[in-house]
Amino acid sequence: MADAHFFNDEPFLDHEEGPDLLGHGQYAQHVISLLDRVRAQTETGVLALIGPWGSGKSSVLGKVTRRLQESENGEGWLIAELNPWLYSDLESLTLALFSEIREALPKSERWSEAREKIGGFGQAISPLGKVTALFGLDSEGLVQEVSNRISGDTSASAAKRKAEEALRKAGRPVLVVMDDLDRLTPEELLVVFKLVRLVGHLPGVYYLISFDERTLLDVLQRSELVGNSESRARDFLEKIIQVRLDLPAFRERDADILVDRSLSAVLTSHSLALTPGEQQRLAEAYHRHLQGRLRTPRAIKRFFGQVDATLGQLTGNVDIVDFLIVTFLRTSEPRAYQLLWQHRAELTGTSIDLPSRRDERPEQGIERWRTRLQEAGVAEQHMDSVIGLMGMLFMPIRQALGYGADTQAIALRRGIGSIDYFDRYMVFGIPDDDLPEHTFDTALQQLANGTPGTEADELLLRLRDDTQRITRRIQYKRTAGTPLPAVALLEAAAQQHGHLTAAPQGAFGLLTADFAMSILATDLLTDLAEPDRPAVLKTMADTADGAVLAARTLQRITRRDGSDSPDHTQASATPAWIGEARSGISHEISQHLAPAAHRPADQLTEPERTLLWAWRHTESEVCRTWINQRFDQGWDPLALLAVLLPPDRAPFPVIDSDTLHSLDALIGLDALYSRLGPLLDATAADPDNSPDEHPARILQALREHRGNPQ
């Protein structure tokens, strides 16, 4: 079972030396016995092996011919295999038939006369040009052949009598095997039947042909001889065929066994094993949606052959059940498969829904997909199964079908319904902008061991340039219970924090790289024991950018446990580790801001402004004191506000209630009002007519808030 031979035309998982999974061996023996009975009763005959496309006719024919050829009986059957596809007219096919019969005869002296007479008959009934092609005559030989035909006894009837006498004298039957007659054109099919019933009607020559009856009848009805009449087509076949051999039905049990063996072969080939959860999902997909479409050996072989051919480097990088379903859609419904890419954002839940769809009822969403699938050529009898399979892959369709859906579960299993893994299924590999699971896991292990490597370097580079996806993938592993090097990741996040280049994602670009990094850092810090957290946060704050991340991370955690208070009046309820962490981060921030103390306030850099805002989340009293000391040493309070508050908040006010609370924690409102008192008390100028519009709007907002304290 390790080698299932998916990529050839041989019988599938059904070898002579192995188990007869489909009963083809038993039926082949029945055909051989029937051939012997026919031979005992008539000098020639036509037997037809009939079955649907893909049902195993070629497999049975192969077993019949191999067993006859391997027979030790020296007086047994001789085999001539003829492919009628290769010949388009009666003359060429006739020559080919006699050539194949002649080649099937033994090369011994006993058979020399029979070989000669068969060749003579072929020459006699064929145009000279075809004879030249068959027997390789040169120009001199061709002239001699013309002379022989004129002067000698070379009539077709005489040649046929001599061939018949020779075949009777030889005493061994010849079986001419012709497969897939249903794939011929109407004209070609009639040529074959004329040859079999009339020209090739020779003693000791029998024919075993195979076809799909429904298709063959359709072909015959397109011919001028039969016309558009099924009854005439059947009558015509009955005149040609003496013995009808219907291939035994491919039972549901047979299909299930073959699917099970095929799946086992694929899994073994790629060193995979299904988990209980995967077995349950696959069983649901098969019994609800796939079983009715995998009903012939050819369909099963084709499906698993595609799985085996394209799984490749995706082994361990995708959900195997999702991959099986996607492969089925690609091979059985290729235009429906193309819709997956076309509607990628909708299926992965990453699109901005049109206003008209926000209040859409579930049945409307399903009807929209029915229309799409109909336009993609999905037959009505297959519509429910295709939609059902898509519902197993994609959360929006599953929800529309009325089933529960878990977005995180899809991502945890690396399903196609996750935007982080969708592309892998469509490109049959790991895209250049993605990291294989092995590389990802190796990188995490290197970070945990403190052993630098190319994988860890690659992960950190992606953390900077593809922040949202990498942080999500780390979160997936965290949710799955995979041990993570939290300390190393936090330190790496702090080092990368000021250099993030990933573009915003999500609706309206709300998911920024900075936000994604902050969420990850918060979750990783909570995984650490409380006594270990302060030292890690202080290490993160070694750089200015890291200090910002450390401060924000600490603030998020304190909000979660309710111990966040801007002025820390509730310090008695704050866990000891939080106070220690605040102090450590605050000390690092003060060190990073030391150079700024010697420059005017309006020359603060963007990182320094960000540090000031972050400082308020640690020790706001220390922050207030430091800033007010700068005011005492010459900083202009209004200039500081102008660089701290963005001028482009329109249509929002330059200072809202949240900003006011932040300014209170950062500077202290009373101190701010006091230092700006003369400006606030002065007659307000129209900001729109002021040369310093932004500072003027700040003063106007402060006047309003001072007069209406909240």
PyMOL commands that set and color helices and strands:
alter all, ss='L'
color gray80, all
select helices_A, chain A and resi 24-41+57-70+84-86+90-104+109-124+128-135+139-151+156-170+181-183+186-199+213-221+230-240+252-269+276-293+297-314+320-332+334-342+344-348+355-357+362-375+380-393+395-400+407-412+422-427+437-449+454-465+467-479+486-499+507-509+513-526+530-540+544-560+571-573+576-598+601-603+606-615+620-632+637-644+657-666+669-675+677-681+687-689+693-707
alter helices_A, ss='H'
color red, helices_A
select strands_A, chain A and resi 45-50+78-81+174-178+205-211+243-246
alter strands_A, ss='S'
color yellow, strands_A
deselect
rebuild
show_as cartoon
